[in-house]
Amino acid sequence: MSVRIGEILVEKQLITEEQLVRAVAEHQKSKEFLGQTLIRLGFISEEKLLKVLAGQQGLPFLNLRDVKFDDEIIKKMPAKFAWHYKIMPITLKGNVLTVATSNPFDMWSIDDLETNLGYRVETALALSSDIVEAIRKYYGVGAETIERILADKPQEEKTAQDAAAKERLEDLETSPDAASVVKLVNQILQQAIHDRATDIHFEHFHNELLLRYRIDGILYDAQVSENMRYLYPAIISRIKVMANLDIVERRVPQDGRAKVKIADREYELRVSVLPTLYGENVVIRILPMLMLFSMADLGMQARELQILQRVLQKPHGIIFVTGPTGSGKTTTLYTCLSQLNTRERKIITIEDPVEYELRGISQIQVNPKINLTFASALRSILRHDPDVIMVGEVRDFETASVTIQTSLTGHLVFSTLHTNDAAGAATRLIDMGIDPFLITSSVEMFVAQRLIRKICAQCKEPASAPAGTLGADSGKPVFRGKGCNACNNTGYKGRTGIYELLVMNETIRDMILRKESSERVEAKAIELGMKPMIRDGLEKIFSGITTPEEVQRVTKAAE
């Protein structure tokens, strides 16, 4: 049969005689299906092969992305069968269950299904990647592991206690294959990293457990088996052991760290456990251990990038980055530090917490319990002869005062403020009690920013801006994402920044000295050439980078 398939492919000119001879030789060694050998060797795509097989075998070929799955049919096949045999139930008519498979010659799995489920099983062909994606989407992460654990309750009790390895670095891909809570937690972490999630949220309510991933700044529900809630105490214990937390203490908040490895990349997990009415909630922040920070990745337009580069060359002064939590301030600061990180400079940071490790830079984490605050650490590090200093955040008068004095003694200082726009940063410092003269003498630039989601490149298409949204009256074309597998049907994939850069000059300094309102300062700065954040957003809309709704969502507070 295998050779006959090869001959058909040669007849259809999908492969050559030479490729068939080589594939047959490989097939005889590996004993795998000849079609799999052809795909592995790159001689034919899986889609072309399956379409030929479908015609030869008289089977339908399905694009599972277009199939609407019924929850009742999903329930007819346990997750363990779907994952083990990589098949997906499609329809049930009478006693006939149709399943999607990528290997029509795997009769063993069909016989096993018929024996265990009691249905007559018919097959349709579909891409293996589409099948796996459908199983993950409709059965939920770790569904087969949950089934096996609950089927063997005594073993689950044991694994919940003994599972956690003592190493600080866990390799998720080489963990034991046995069904256990360890494997379940690993699968949740792997799926989160696969989906580019920055945070994992476990939320426990009355008779309900929610698992959510934050992707590109937005929380999305993860599909999970409803039976996961029965294992929640064991899941919590496993996560606590990984993060070196007290598994017995359930009354007070706890914070810890863990390190994991997947696909040769290491990640740090920041674990926070919070007691709530119906049990403990857990949030896991996922941080890559190695990050490469590039100016090109910030998303600044060429003019703004040149302005920033020019200010970075100054020998002293302060650059403040402003914006709400989650607006990418830390990434901008780290990118600036990476740009300045040469052998000729000594760079020290004070952070709460240290987000990423930067090679060649001394990083300090504040610890209020031992009075290691931003201000106290800043006074101490001046004795270490730094050229560049980063203060994670200016929160109060003391930190602001010491930060400004540091810049006035000949240091280039970076820090952050929580304000809506660049002009409001000066007002915020004055409200803290800082003399306007000190602000104008030390600050070189205020950078305000937000993060916006980018349109998915795979499903991007022209669109019209809805009435009342940004750019609707311009008559210019806009774009949006239709939604596809690459972006989990959101229409967005990845993020970039929108910015406004307020560079200090004599006119702006005079206005700050007179304590004029932030609105007047902003208006004058725009008159002098500053591009407001909303205009930067509009340019990214018309360039096809993002959508009007996305810019409007993140700039509402700034309008």
DOVO-34824 format. One record per residue (C-alpha): x, y, z; residue in three letters. Coordinates in steps of 0.02 Angstrom, whole numbers, plus 50000, padded with zeros to 5 digits. Layout:
// DOVO-34824
XYZala ...
***
This chain:
// DOVO-34824
500005000050000met 501405012050046ser 502315009549881val 500665011849787arg 500445028949872ile 502185033749817gly 501805028649638glu 500215039249639ile 501195054249702leu 502475051849563val 501085050249433glu 500335066649495lys 502085074349487gln 502025079049670leu 503675070049702ile 505055063349590thr 505615045249563glu 507245049249654glu 506315056149804gln 505205040649811leu 506715028949807val 507545038449948arg 505935039250050ala 505615020450030val 507375016750094ala 507065027950245glu 505335020450270his 506035002750277gln 507245008150415lys 506025018250521ser 504475007250489lys 503415022950493glu 502045026650367phe 502845031250199leu 501855047350192gly 502595052750359gln 504335049350289thr 503975059950135leu 503375074250246ile 504855072650365arg 506085073350219leu 505215088950152gly 504725080949986phe 502865085050004ile 501745095150119ser 500545086150235glu 499055095050156glu 499485089149978lys 499785071350039leu 498155070350137leu 497145076849991lys 497865063149880val 497505050150015leu 495745056750036ala 495415054449850gly 496205037149849gln 495295030950004gln 493635039549967gly 493735049750128leu 493285068050155pro 494685080550188phe 494185093550318leu 494855110650362asn 494555109950549leu 494685128850562arg 493005129850474asp 492175115950575val 490985120750716lys 491145107750854phe 489655102750963asp 490045101651149asp 488935086151164glu 489975077051033ile 491585082151120ile 490925073851279lys 490685057351187lys 492565054851176met 493675056151331pro 495155067951319ala 496385053851348lys 495865045551183phe 495905061951087ala 497655066351148trp 498375048751140his 497825044950962tyr 497805063250902lys 496025061950837ile 494565073850853met 492705069250858pro 491715078050720ile 489925071450710thr 488835057950787leu 487405051350681lys 486485036950759gly 487835024950813asn 489145031450692val 490505043050761leu 491545052350632thr 493275057350689val 494665067650607ala 496365059350591thr 497955062950496ser 498365044350471asn 497015034350381pro 498005018050400phe 498015018150591asp 496725004550613met 497275000850792trp 496605017350859ser 494945014950768ile 494724997350840asp 495155003851013asp 493875017751001leu 492505006050941glu 492884993851083thr 492905007051220asn 491565019151160leu 490325007051083gly 490135017050921tyr 490545012550742arg 491945024450696val 492195032350526glu 493655043550481thr 493955059950392ala 495665067250356leu 496355083550428ala 498035091550458leu 498895085150615ser 499245103050673ser 497395107450655asp 496895092050754ile 498075096150897val 497465114150899glu 495645108550904ala 495985096251046ile 496865109751145arg 495475122251112lys 493955111251149tyr 494605099251281tyr 495685111951372gly 497465111951434val 497935096351531gly 496235088151508ala 496915070551483glu 498055072351635thr 496575077651743ile 495575062451685glu 496995050551729arg 497315058451899ile 495475057651948leu 495395039551886ala 496815035352006asp 496455045852159lys 497685037452279pro 499125041052161gln 498585059152148glu 498685060852338glu 500465054352333lys 501065064752187thr 500375080752264ala 501565078352410gln 503085070452328asp 503045078052155ala 504075093952169ala 505885091852126ala 507125100752238lys 508085109252098glu 507815127752076arg 507805125451887leu 506425114351817glu 506525107451641asp 504705106251589leu 505025095851435glu 505975082051526thr 504795080351673ser 504055063051709pro 502705057451588asp 501665049151723ala 499965057151749ala 500215068451900ser 499905085751966val 501705089751919val 501335085851738lys 499705095651744leu 500555111451810val 501935109251682asn 500655108151542gln 499805124151602ile 501485133151603leu 501995126251433gln 500335131651356gln 500505149051430ala 502265151051358ile 501675144051190his 500265156951188asp 501485171151231arg 500615174451397ala 501445186051522thr 500355180951669asp 499355165751723ile 497845168751836his 497065154851942phe 495425161452016glu 494345150852130his 492515154652155phe 491045144952225his 491055128252132asn 492075135851990glu 493905137451944leu 494465149851812leu 496135149051722leu 496565164751625arg 498085170151524tyr 498585188351497arg 499145189751316ile 499645206451240asp 498955215151395gly 497215207351386ile 496545193151495leu 495825178151402tyr 494955163051475asp 495915146951447ala 494875131651403gln 495035119351547val 494115103951606ser 492795108051737glu 493535093751839asn 495125103851867met 494305111752020arg 494405095052111tyr 496295095752095leu 496495114152140tyr 497215111452316pro 498535099852243ala 498905112252103ile 499155126152232ile 500305115052334ser 501355110952181arg 501545129252133ile 501985133852313lys 503335120452321val 504075126652156met 504145144352227ala 504805139052399asn 503225144852488leu 502365137652642asp 501115124752579ile 500235124052748val 499935142752766glu 498305147752681arg 497815163352780arg 499065176452725val 499725182252555pro 501365174452497gln 502605179052360asp 503975168252287gly 505005164152133arg 505395148952029ala 506415145351874lys 505885133951731val 506605128951564lys 505675124851404ile 506345122951228ala 508095127651288asp 507455144451354arg 507445148651538glu 506045158451622tyr 505815165851793glu 504115163951873leu 503525176951999arg 502195168452104val 500925177952210ser 499655168752318val 498165178352389leu 496865171252511pro 495065174652454thr 493315169952510leu 493315153052420tyr 495165148552433gly 496825154852372glu 497035163852206asn 498705162852116val 499505174251987val 501105168751900ile 502105181751805arg 503185173951667ile 504835182851632leu 506155176751507pro 507855175251591met 508715182451437leu 507975197451348met 508745207251206leu 508225225451211phe 508315234951047ser 507865252851007met 507045246850846ala 505835236050946asp 505125250751045leu 504045256050899gly 504585274350900met 504485284050737gln 506165289150662ala 506035307250721arg 505625302650902glu 506995289450902leu 508275302450848gln 507695314150987ile 507875300351117leu 509585295351052gln 510165313451061arg 509595315451242val 510445298951290leu 512105306651243gln 511975319751379lys 513215317351523pro 511975321251662his 510155325151696gly 508545315151720ile 507465306251593ile 505745302251664phe 504645288951580val 502815290851628thr 501235280751606gly 500065269151701pro 500515251651759thr 500795239851613gly 501215253451486ser 502975246851450gly 503975259551551lys 505205246451617thr 505545239851441thr 505915257451380thr 507105260551526leu 507995243851501tyr 508175247651315thr 508985264451355cys 510155256251481leu 510625242651356ser 511055256351231gln 512205264651359leu 512935248451427asn 514755249351371thr 516385245151458arg 516705263751486glu 515155266151594arg 514655260151767lys 512765257551775ile 511795253751935ile 509915251251952thr 508745251352102ile 507135241952065glu 505575234852146asp 505635221452087pro 507075217751969val 506125212951811glu 507535206351700tyr 509365202651727glu 510485214051625leu 512255208051598arg 513595220551649gly 512375231051753ile 512305230751944ser 510485228451995gln 509815231252171ile 508095225852233gln 507315236752367val 506845228452532asn 505825239552649pro 505935226452788lys 507785230952812ile 507545249252763asn 508315246752592leu 507215259552503thr 507455268852340phe 508105284052434ala 509275274752553ser 509985263852414ala 510235279152304leu 511285287652438arg 512375272152456ser 512695268652272ile 513405286052244leu 514955279552334arg 515155266452197his 515595279552066asp 514165276151941pro 513975285351776asp 512165280351746val 510825276451876ile 509065269851858met 507815272551999val 506345260851969gly 505015273252023glu 504885290352105val 503465288152230arg 503745301452362asp 504625317752405phe 506165309352480glu 506495298452327thr 506155312752207ala 507295324652304ser 508765312352312val 508535307752128thr 508625325952075ile 510135329552186gln 510995314352109thr 510765321051933ser 511385338251984leu 513025330552045thr 513445324451869gly 512485308051842his 511305302751704leu 509745296351793val 508235286751728phe 506615284651825ser 504725282751807thr 503185292351863leu 501345287751859his 500565301651756thr 499415301651605asn 500485312651492asp 502215320151479ala 501715337851530ala 500845331451687gly 502485324151753ala 503165341251803ala 501535345351894thr 501645328651984arg 503405332552047leu 502845349752107ile 501375341452198asp 502645330352286met 503485345952354gly 504935347752233ile 505465365752196asp 505115370152012pro 506885377051999phe 507595359752040leu 506475351751907ile 507025363751771thr 508855361951823ser 508885342951818ser 507575335651700val 508075333651517glu 506535324751450met 504845317451496phe 504285302251393val 502455297051404ala 501925280551329gln 500605267051310arg 500645249451238leu 499485245151094ile 499135228251014arg 499715225850836lys 498595219050699ile 498965200750660cys 499975200050499ala 499185183350450gln 497385189650442cys 497595208450414lys 496325215950294glu 495715233450244pro 494235240250341ala 493285256250374ser 493405265450539ala 491725264950631pro 490895281850658ala 491485290350815gly 493175281550819thr 494885289050785leu 495205292650602gly 493395290150550ala 493285307750478asp 494955307250389ser 494395296950241gly 496015287050251lys 495985267950244pro 496215258150406val 496515239750438phe 496015226250561arg 496305207850591gly 494965195850535lys 495485182950665gly 496445166850633cys 497355152750722asn 498965162750727ala 498155175950838cys 496895164550928asn 495525173250829asn 495835189950916thr 496455199350763gly 497975205350861tyr 499705198150888lys 501115206850980gly 501225224551048arg 502125240751013thr 502175257851093gly 501455274951060ile 502415289551133tyr 502545308051163glu 504255315551201leu 504325332151293leu 506105338751282val 506505352851402met 506955369751324asn 506985387551388glu 505145390851349thr 504535375051438ile 505705378351585arg 505005395951607asp 503225389251608met 503665376151740ile 504525389551847leu 502905399551839arg 501935383651889lys 500815384851738glu 499545370951711ser 500015354851624ser 498715358751489glu 499605375151445arg 501305366751450val 500685353051334glu 499905365451212ala 501525375551204lys 502565359651181ala 501455354251034ile 501625371750961glu 503515369750974leu 503505352950884gly 503065339251009met 502025325550932lys 500595321151053pro 500305302951092met 498605302851006ile 499415308550842arg 500735294950856asp 499295282750877gly 498415289650723leu 499985287550618glu 500105269350673lys 498265266850629ile 498485273550452phe 500115263550433ser 499125247550464gly 500015243650627ile 498495244450742thr 496635248550744thr 495675264350794pro 494825254950936glu 496495249651008glu 497235267151013val 495615273851085gln 495625260351220arg 497355264651287val 497275283651270thr 495585286951351lys 496415291851514ala 497565303651421ala 496215312851324glu 
***
